Amino acid sequence: MTTETDLVQISNPLGTVETNISEVRRLLFGDKNVVPTDVEIGLFLKVCSSYGLNPYLKDAHLIKYANHQPAAIVVGKDAYTKKARSLGASWLAGIVVRRGQQIVKEEGALQLPTDELIGGWAAVMTCEGQTFRDVVSIKEYGSHQSTWKSMPATMIRKVALVH
């Protein structure tokens, strides 16, 4: 069991970070009303250490919406894109909208005021010449949290790319 002051090392190609439960609570949750438990933060640090994810660079996020609910560990989009880039991959990603009677795939996240956002898309090209494509629905992934409310096109594009 990791205690509040036990140091955990997180190493990746950018370097090594040493941190502990107390520091994560203070730096990532210091002014929040809802804070993960020591066990949740300890598990988060072990996952980050195992996969070389630096929580201070937003490679991974520990998300907790209510004290009576369990925290969730989410790998950040940048962790995936950094890894893909290091392996020689490239990608395109965007949103899918209904524009009048047409379904349109737009690169990026620019949505016209009259567009209805219906999803996101991505194409990842490997250095070996393979292309992996995916399309995701806003209905399946859109949540009612603040970032999804204020930036739904950006969020669904990110989901498609990570998916």
C-alpha positions in Angstrom: 0.0 0.0 0.0 1.3 3.4 -1.0 1.2 5.9 1.8 0.6 9.7 1.5 4.4 10.5 1.6 5.8 7.5 -0.3 7.5 8.7 -3.5 6.4 7.2 -6.8 8.7 7.5 -9.8 7.2 8.1 -13.2 9.6 7.8 -16.1 9.1 8.4 -19.8 11.2 9.7 -22.7 10.9 13.3 -21.4 12.4 12.4 -18.0 11.5 11.2 -14.6 9.2 12.7 -12.1 8.9 11.8 -8.4 5.7 12.5 -6.7 3.4 11.2 -3.9 -0.3 11.2 -2.9 0.0 14.3 -0.8 1.6 16.3 -3.7 -1.0 15.1 -6.3 -3.8 16.0 -3.9 -2.3 19.5 -3.3 -1.3 20.3 -6.9 -4.2 18.7 -8.9 -7.1 19.0 -6.4 -6.0 21.8 -4.0 -9.0 24.1 -4.5 -11.6 21.5 -5.4 -14.6 20.5 -3.3 -14.5 16.9 -4.5 -11.1 15.1 -3.9 -10.2 11.5 -4.6 -9.4 9.3 -1.7 -5.8 8.2 -0.9 -6.5 4.8 -2.4 -7.8 6.4 -5.6 -4.8 8.7 -5.9 -2.4 5.8 -5.0 -3.9 3.6 -7.8 -3.7 6.6 -10.2 0.0 7.0 -9.4 0.7 3.3 -9.9 -1.1 3.3 -13.3 0.9 6.5 -14.3 4.1 4.9 -13.2 3.4 1.6 -15.0 2.6 3.4 -18.3 5.0 6.3 -18.1 2.2 8.8 -17.9 3.0 12.2 -16.3 -0.1 13.6 -14.6 1.5 17.1 -14.5 1.8 17.1 -18.3 -1.8 16.0 -18.6 -0.9 12.6 -19.9 -3.5 11.1 -17.5 -6.3 12.6 -15.5 -7.9 11.5 -12.3 -11.5 12.6 -12.5 -14.0 12.6 -9.6 -17.4 14.3 -9.9 -18.9 13.5 -6.5 -17.4 12.2 -3.2 -19.9 9.2 -3.2 -18.8 8.1 -6.7 -15.5 6.3 -7.6 -12.8 8.3 -9.4 -12.0 7.5 -13.0 -8.6 7.4 -14.6 -8.5 8.8 -18.1 -5.5 8.7 -20.4 -5.2 12.1 -22.1 -5.3 12.6 -25.9 -1.8 14.0 -25.9 -0.4 10.7 -24.4 -1.8 8.8 -27.4 -0.6 11.4 -30.0 2.9 11.6 -28.4 3.2 7.9 -28.6 1.8 7.7 -32.2 4.2 10.5 -33.3 7.2 8.7 -31.7 6.3 5.7 -33.9 6.1 7.8 -37.1 2.3 8.0 -37.3 0.3 11.0 -38.6 -3.4 11.7 -38.5 -6.3 13.8 -39.6 -9.4 14.4 -37.4 -12.5 16.4 -37.4 -16.2 16.6 -36.9 -19.3 15.3 -38.6 -22.2 17.7 -39.0 -25.6 17.9 -40.6 -25.6 20.9 -42.9 -29.0 21.3 -44.4 -29.8 17.9 -46.0 -26.1 16.9 -46.2 -23.8 15.0 -43.8 -20.4 16.7 -44.0 -17.0 15.7 -42.6 -15.1 18.8 -41.6 -11.4 18.7 -40.7 -10.7 20.3 -37.3 -13.5 21.4 -35.0 -15.0 24.5 -36.7 -18.8 24.2 -36.6 -21.0 26.7 -38.5 -23.8 28.3 -36.4 -26.4 26.4 -38.5 -24.6 23.0 -38.4 -26.0 20.2 -36.2 -23.0 18.4 -34.6 -23.5 14.6 -35.0 -20.1 13.1 -34.4 -16.3 13.1 -34.9 -14.0 11.3 -37.3 -10.3 10.4 -37.4 -7.8 8.7 -39.8 -4.5 7.6 -38.4 -1.7 6.7 -40.8 1.1 4.4 -39.6 4.7 4.7 -40.9 4.1 1.3 -42.6 1.4 2.9 -44.8 -1.7 1.5 -43.0 -4.6 3.8 -42.4 -7.1 3.3 -39.5 -10.3 5.2 -39.7 -13.1 5.7 -37.2 -16.3 7.7 -36.8 -18.0 8.3 -33.4 -21.4 9.6 -32.4 -21.9 12.7 -30.2 -25.0 10.9 -28.7 -22.8 8.1 -27.5 -20.0 10.2 -26.0 -21.3 13.7 -25.3 -21.6 14.2 -21.6 -23.2 17.0 -19.6 -19.9 18.1 -18.0 -18.7 21.7 -18.5 -16.1 21.1 -21.2 -18.6 19.1 -23.3 -21.2 21.9 -22.9 -18.8 24.7 -23.9 -16.7 22.8 -26.5 -18.6 19.8 -27.9 -17.0 19.9 -31.4 -13.4 19.9 -29.9 -14.3 17.1 -27.4 -15.9 14.8 -30.0 -13.0 15.3 -32.4 -10.6 14.3 -29.5 -12.7 11.2 -28.8 -12.6 10.1 -32.4 -8.8 10.5 -32.5 -8.2 8.6 -29.3 -10.8 5.9 -30.3 
